[in-house]
């Protein structure tokens, strides 16, 4: 498939970089839509020291999201892979897992979740340009602003929320997709130099290793837990039983229509229906958020679901594990220390101490550096830099 890049590159910095790297003229992206061409691609990138990767999915348009396009770039060639035409992504697995090949992403976590979920791939040696930008405390960490501010490269982001599950994909959409990996090399090099200058490379590598372990999971699945609906927490147990029936009905309809839940019935509408006094279709028609279109399409079955919920056994909110006062006090102390430290460093709080790690420290309440080091074994940079301060914070909590 032949098309030209739809991008605007201004200024001398990008041109200087290309000349310094002696890069050849970039050809149009290569379209990969067969097992044979995927194997050829795998053989090519196996000889590269680094590649850039991105994905496009259809989470806004399907009941169960899936990867709809995979972009892979080398420093000289961009590839676009059509997963709908590929029977097996196994040829790419050795390269993705190879610790000697750096994989560059922007906002890697979502791409890793999707690739692991759909293809059971593993990844080693990552560089996440968005995470690098966050570690540096940059005010804007999106790909578009970073490229514009650093290289005067302007990306057209109008297809960011497009339906990538449709075929054929337009040439404009494909051009957009190719650019998401095309410039990651120069962005990576720029951010790498800045991390090195500020002594933050070890912190970045620590977080890149940690993010590589992100687990794949589905979008909707068969999840109909009424207590996970946003806004459900103030409702009564009987209203929860009604909401449960409504969630089950919505899930059935979403599955049949191959649509995400929110495109069938919104969370707010379900909350409104379970909390209103509804016994007839007239009551349903007058419920907050009810539209004539929804009433016509789903009215009778929604009313049946509500009535079933009204006579069903009440559903009580699950009890959270009891958190004692000492734990909560330790959490408050760690949060305050983390916030103050982040303010000094001009970064977001989780860059100082990730939430999960903070909660683990508060729960286990380490008393010695050895105990704390064991909890922070996957975070050696933070352990070396902050262990003493964390222990002092916890000891302060114990003496108060």
Steps between C-alpha positions, in 0.01 A plus 500: 500500500657827388438836658699797617547634847252765601727694730656842528862521614638849559831636623859388474528274804337196340696554179824530698421176681433313175822628347704419809362146509549467124150365463380422147181642358202339672278290276122466540400247769504132413161328530521156665188288448614138468682243710781495247553875512488493883777238506706720267443796731605295803825403327571864415441648843695218669811673367408839644629631832175687561149521362197718570157347565142623527153349467151615408197330656123534484407535867247775422318291242494133606373286786838334536777724376781359288812620330410626153836631378860458613763756403867409508777732385873464455710817473449489122176311422147504641282187494124473547368155592139396445422253784176397329707336225766343725435156644792490743717775653750245631772604248527834683526344846880446505570861404257644754651285775862559393675712767752619240231670289358817654126544452392867497139586588308811590268417794599133491264356761185492286682362196663229711168402657341468156788309338531260794125446516454429128830330411660387830824684425770593747720809493846586632710818478250780453527875468173683564522859377193613695630351824839658435331837456310452829822410684654821366201695629412642158175700495361324190568130445276419201675391181368794300615775740839335556576480128371850437696658785825315433513460122225726364331190360122534486291182507140480388318326789146502357496119466592435864147378578423348160352152452808298406294183470346615171641384169630635274700746710531833325840616379474806723447278806795281402723804454397618847576158646847480343603832650429377852816289481697683229628775733545295817872450433592868503269560796657210689852633435406849615336375821782251566757780487294709742451208741876438491576867558279506813618164636160339448586216262499238774158614619367486144642152440346386827157614387547363148575157649198521724261608223617212280324267746157651432247218469255458215131517588169542323276804473145389571512122525199377693549751782158608629593582861245764598731652762757582231259731318610859555264669743369176653638542849222715655222256398313264733533117488162467325594766247822306448292192416315706237828635366636146481212392275545810285874432466435142392248617242736770369784250470280263296402780262857629468626152418231448235566839338880474541509839668663627820263529795482879495373502141202284599394656830700749704604441859310809609178376341531168684552684830200723428280200420595299808438795733169618349156366595410309183211256465359585156620603156372850571725515804788379285427762235519774763819374661801737493715449193244284316470587131222401257754304298616294798144452619391370161798268462535362853194614700316172565813304581639776722173502693521121540857528628395766750206292625721194535743706704225637722409147612852357501710444808674823609867526406718643773818688426807277549690578815848631444774343711525682829776756498612587848570850619877447509504403132294804404731723702805357324332558164431863587861554604635338183257693281604829655869419467450388139305816416761730656786319326323512164440873542871561551591283200219653288357162403178315569482308827506150349840573343639524853321191629247293299167454676520120521846519653391763751204286608725195538742694720217635715350153537819314591639783715872420459714584804847456347676583176523127425123457530436808286752391235317170464175686430674729250711238322342585163569870558875521576534867400224608737628266768847658491367854484201495732533210745640712781229764459227234489629335818519838671142572394380166639695542822351848541157337469589241768619760751205736470 
